[in-house]
């Protein structure tokens, strides 16, 4: 693959990924689901992206074009990381996604064309079935209240109709090309999983900064301030096996330290909780 084409593809993929992130970020802001600014970018550089703190379960991304979905799914890991969503589903299936179509009009402009017939269209438009609106996209023709409308008379909007009884579990947003549906329900286990991932990340970075090899065993100790960090400690205890396999040691309270040489110690922050993390050679 030629380098200039590769760059073009990467740029397109990143742009589409950022569209999903921005649409979902808008949902989070609208519902006051916490956000924290980050500065990562899969294409390099320091693109400003919002990193979400509140862990959520699932994000559904709908787009009719398979290439668009493929581009975005190739960067799924970044979408999950930036939005703190455990699962991301990319689909072009309108039925399972609950995709519907509706039409809106600029009544001032359309009124000049329809004159006395405008009232008939204005009254009937809200009741036009989704399938008829979708056909209008293809044919450019739609009869409403006995009045024929053609391409350009209406603007078509694509949206997700939420399942009955799930209106408070999901929130949606669209730019009329891509539609996202976010599961906004709180799942306590997701918070624990996220806290452990963040702690693993901090230990890995500290090990790297301390010049340790992957096979070297050292003690890992934490010191929280003024009784803070209870939720983080509980999460580490709950997922101790995962931490042991990933970073070779589960962090323990500094009060349990019995000697040893401190290799590196730095202040860390997870979920707005600041604490000291240190690596100690036995």
Secondary structure as a PSIPRED ss2 file (coil, helix, strand):
# PSIPRED VFORMAT (PSIPRED V4.0)

   1 X C   1.000  0.000  0.000
   2 X C   1.000  0.000  0.000
   3 X H   0.000  1.000  0.000
   4 X H   0.000  1.000  0.000
   5 X H   0.000  1.000  0.000
   6 X H   0.000  1.000  0.000
   7 X H   0.000  1.000  0.000
   8 X H   0.000  1.000  0.000
   9 X H   0.000  1.000  0.000
  10 X H   0.000  1.000  0.000
  11 X H   0.000  1.000  0.000
  12 X H   0.000  1.000  0.000
  13 X H   0.000  1.000  0.000
  14 X H   0.000  1.000  0.000
  15 X H   0.000  1.000  0.000
  16 X H   0.000  1.000  0.000
  17 X H   0.000  1.000  0.000
  18 X H   0.000  1.000  0.000
  19 X H   0.000  1.000  0.000
  20 X H   0.000  1.000  0.000
  21 X H   0.000  1.000  0.000
  22 X H   0.000  1.000  0.000
  23 X H   0.000  1.000  0.000
  24 X H   0.000  1.000  0.000
  25 X H   0.000  1.000  0.000
  26 X H   0.000  1.000  0.000
  27 X H   0.000  1.000  0.000
  28 X H   0.000  1.000  0.000
  29 X H   0.000  1.000  0.000
  30 X H   0.000  1.000  0.000
  31 X C   1.000  0.000  0.000
  32 X C   1.000  0.000  0.000
  33 X C   1.000  0.000  0.000
  34 X C   1.000  0.000  0.000
  35 X E   0.000  0.000  1.000
  36 X E   0.000  0.000  1.000
  37 X E   0.000  0.000  1.000
  38 X E   0.000  0.000  1.000
  39 X C   1.000  0.000  0.000
  40 X C   1.000  0.000  0.000
  41 X C   1.000  0.000  0.000
  42 X C   1.000  0.000  0.000
  43 X C   1.000  0.000  0.000
  44 X C   1.000  0.000  0.000
  45 X C   1.000  0.000  0.000
  46 X C   1.000  0.000  0.000
  47 X C   1.000  0.000  0.000
  48 X C   1.000  0.000  0.000
  49 X E   0.000  0.000  1.000
  50 X E   0.000  0.000  1.000
  51 X E   0.000  0.000  1.000
  52 X E   0.000  0.000  1.000
  53 X C   1.000  0.000  0.000
  54 X C   1.000  0.000  0.000
  55 X C   1.000  0.000  0.000
  56 X E   0.000  0.000  1.000
  57 X E   0.000  0.000  1.000
  58 X E   0.000  0.000  1.000
  59 X E   0.000  0.000  1.000
  60 X E   0.000  0.000  1.000
  61 X E   0.000  0.000  1.000
  62 X E   0.000  0.000  1.000
  63 X C   1.000  0.000  0.000
  64 X C   1.000  0.000  0.000
  65 X C   1.000  0.000  0.000
  66 X H   0.000  1.000  0.000
  67 X H   0.000  1.000  0.000
  68 X H   0.000  1.000  0.000
  69 X H   0.000  1.000  0.000
  70 X H   0.000  1.000  0.000
  71 X H   0.000  1.000  0.000
  72 X H   0.000  1.000  0.000
  73 X H   0.000  1.000  0.000
  74 X C   1.000  0.000  0.000
  75 X C   1.000  0.000  0.000
  76 X H   0.000  1.000  0.000
  77 X H   0.000  1.000  0.000
  78 X H   0.000  1.000  0.000
  79 X H   0.000  1.000  0.000
  80 X H   0.000  1.000  0.000
  81 X H   0.000  1.000  0.000
  82 X H   0.000  1.000  0.000
  83 X H   0.000  1.000  0.000
  84 X C   1.000  0.000  0.000
  85 X E   0.000  0.000  1.000
  86 X E   0.000  0.000  1.000
  87 X E   0.000  0.000  1.000
  88 X E   0.000  0.000  1.000
  89 X E   0.000  0.000  1.000
  90 X E   0.000  0.000  1.000
  91 X E   0.000  0.000  1.000
  92 X C   1.000  0.000  0.000
  93 X C   1.000  0.000  0.000
  94 X H   0.000  1.000  0.000
  95 X H   0.000  1.000  0.000
  96 X H   0.000  1.000  0.000
  97 X H   0.000  1.000  0.000
  98 X C   1.000  0.000  0.000
  99 X E   0.000  0.000  1.000
 100 X E   0.000  0.000  1.000
 101 X E   0.000  0.000  1.000
 102 X E   0.000  0.000  1.000
 103 X E   0.000  0.000  1.000
 104 X E   0.000  0.000  1.000
 105 X C   1.000  0.000  0.000
 106 X C   1.000  0.000  0.000
 107 X H   0.000  1.000  0.000
 108 X H   0.000  1.000  0.000
 109 X H   0.000  1.000  0.000
 110 X H   0.000  1.000  0.000
 111 X H   0.000  1.000  0.000
 112 X H   0.000  1.000  0.000
 113 X H   0.000  1.000  0.000
 114 X H   0.000  1.000  0.000
 115 X H   0.000  1.000  0.000
 116 X H   0.000  1.000  0.000
 117 X H   0.000  1.000  0.000
 118 X H   0.000  1.000  0.000
 119 X H   0.000  1.000  0.000
 120 X H   0.000  1.000  0.000
 121 X H   0.000  1.000  0.000
 122 X H   0.000  1.000  0.000
 123 X H   0.000  1.000  0.000
 124 X H   0.000  1.000  0.000
 125 X H   0.000  1.000  0.000
 126 X H   0.000  1.000  0.000
 127 X H   0.000  1.000  0.000
 128 X C   1.000  0.000  0.000
 129 X C   1.000  0.000  0.000
 130 X H   0.000  1.000  0.000
 131 X H   0.000  1.000  0.000
 132 X H   0.000  1.000  0.000
 133 X H   0.000  1.000  0.000
 134 X H   0.000  1.000  0.000
 135 X H   0.000  1.000  0.000
 136 X H   0.000  1.000  0.000
 137 X H   0.000  1.000  0.000
 138 X H   0.000  1.000  0.000
 139 X H   0.000  1.000  0.000
 140 X C   1.000  0.000  0.000
 141 X E   0.000  0.000  1.000
 142 X E   0.000  0.000  1.000
 143 X E   0.000  0.000  1.000
 144 X E   0.000  0.000  1.000
 145 X C   1.000  0.000  0.000
 146 X C   1.000  0.000  0.000
 147 X E   0.000  0.000  1.000
 148 X E   0.000  0.000  1.000
 149 X E   0.000  0.000  1.000
 150 X E   0.000  0.000  1.000
 151 X C   1.000  0.000  0.000
 152 X C   1.000  0.000  0.000
 153 X C   1.000  0.000  0.000
 154 X C   1.000  0.000  0.000
 155 X E   0.000  0.000  1.000
 156 X E   0.000  0.000  1.000
 157 X E   0.000  0.000  1.000
 158 X E   0.000  0.000  1.000
 159 X E   0.000  0.000  1.000
 160 X E   0.000  0.000  1.000
 161 X C   1.000  0.000  0.000
 162 X C   1.000  0.000  0.000
 163 X C   1.000  0.000  0.000
 164 X C   1.000  0.000  0.000
 165 X C   1.000  0.000  0.000
 166 X C   1.000  0.000  0.000
 167 X C   1.000  0.000  0.000
 168 X C   1.000  0.000  0.000
 169 X C   1.000  0.000  0.000
 170 X E   0.000  0.000  1.000
 171 X E   0.000  0.000  1.000
 172 X E   0.000  0.000  1.000
 173 X E   0.000  0.000  1.000
 174 X E   0.000  0.000  1.000
 175 X C   1.000  0.000  0.000
 176 X C   1.000  0.000  0.000
 177 X C   1.000  0.000  0.000
 178 X C   1.000  0.000  0.000
 179 X E   0.000  0.000  1.000
 180 X E   0.000  0.000  1.000
 181 X E   0.000  0.000  1.000
 182 X E   0.000  0.000  1.000
 183 X E   0.000  0.000  1.000
 184 X C   1.000  0.000  0.000
 185 X C   1.000  0.000  0.000
 186 X C   1.000  0.000  0.000
 187 X C   1.000  0.000  0.000
 188 X H   0.000  1.000  0.000
 189 X H   0.000  1.000  0.000
 190 X H   0.000  1.000  0.000
 191 X H   0.000  1.000  0.000
 192 X H   0.000  1.000  0.000
 193 X H   0.000  1.000  0.000
 194 X H   0.000  1.000  0.000
 195 X H   0.000  1.000  0.000
 196 X H   0.000  1.000  0.000
 197 X H   0.000  1.000  0.000
 198 X H   0.000  1.000  0.000
 199 X H   0.000  1.000  0.000
 200 X H   0.000  1.000  0.000
 201 X H   0.000  1.000  0.000
 202 X H   0.000  1.000  0.000
 203 X H   0.000  1.000  0.000
 204 X H   0.000  1.000  0.000
 205 X H   0.000  1.000  0.000
 206 X H   0.000  1.000  0.000
 207 X H   0.000  1.000  0.000
 208 X H   0.000  1.000  0.000
 209 X H   0.000  1.000  0.000
 210 X C   1.000  0.000  0.000
 211 X C   1.000  0.000  0.000
 212 X C   1.000  0.000  0.000
 213 X C   1.000  0.000  0.000
 214 X C   1.000  0.000  0.000
 215 X C   1.000  0.000  0.000
 216 X C   1.000  0.000  0.000
 217 X C   1.000  0.000  0.000
 218 X C   1.000  0.000  0.000
 219 X E   0.000  0.000  1.000
 220 X E   0.000  0.000  1.000
 221 X E   0.000  0.000  1.000
 222 X E   0.000  0.000  1.000
 223 X E   0.000  0.000  1.000
 224 X E   0.000  0.000  1.000
 225 X C   1.000  0.000  0.000
 226 X C   1.000  0.000  0.000
 227 X C   1.000  0.000  0.000
 228 X C   1.000  0.000  0.000
 229 X C   1.000  0.000  0.000
 230 X H   0.000  1.000  0.000
 231 X H   0.000  1.000  0.000
 232 X H   0.000  1.000  0.000
 233 X H   0.000  1.000  0.000
 234 X H   0.000  1.000  0.000
 235 X H   0.000  1.000  0.000
 236 X H   0.000  1.000  0.000
 237 X H   0.000  1.000  0.000
 238 X H   0.000  1.000  0.000
 239 X C   1.000  0.000  0.000
 240 X H   0.000  1.000  0.000
 241 X H   0.000  1.000  0.000
 242 X H   0.000  1.000  0.000
 243 X H   0.000  1.000  0.000
 244 X H   0.000  1.000  0.000
 245 X H   0.000  1.000  0.000
 246 X H   0.000  1.000  0.000
 247 X H   0.000  1.000  0.000
 248 X C   1.000  0.000  0.000
 249 X C   1.000  0.000  0.000
 250 X C   1.000  0.000  0.000
 251 X C   1.000  0.000  0.000
 252 X E   0.000  0.000  1.000
 253 X E   0.000  0.000  1.000
 254 X H   0.000  1.000  0.000
 255 X H   0.000  1.000  0.000
 256 X H   0.000  1.000  0.000
 257 X C   1.000  0.000  0.000
 258 X C   1.000  0.000  0.000
 259 X C   1.000  0.000  0.000
 260 X C   1.000  0.000  0.000
 261 X E   0.000  0.000  1.000
 262 X E   0.000  0.000  1.000
 263 X E   0.000  0.000  1.000
 264 X E   0.000  0.000  1.000
 265 X E   0.000  0.000  1.000
 266 X E   0.000  0.000  1.000
 267 X E   0.000  0.000  1.000
 268 X E   0.000  0.000  1.000
 269 X E   0.000  0.000  1.000
 270 X E   0.000  0.000  1.000
 271 X C   1.000  0.000  0.000
 272 X C   1.000  0.000  0.000
 273 X E   0.000  0.000  1.000
 274 X E   0.000  0.000  1.000
 275 X E   0.000  0.000  1.000
 276 X E   0.000  0.000  1.000
 277 X E   0.000  0.000  1.000
 278 X E   0.000  0.000  1.000
 279 X E   0.000  0.000  1.000
 280 X E   0.000  0.000  1.000
 281 X E   0.000  0.000  1.000
 282 X C   1.000  0.000  0.000
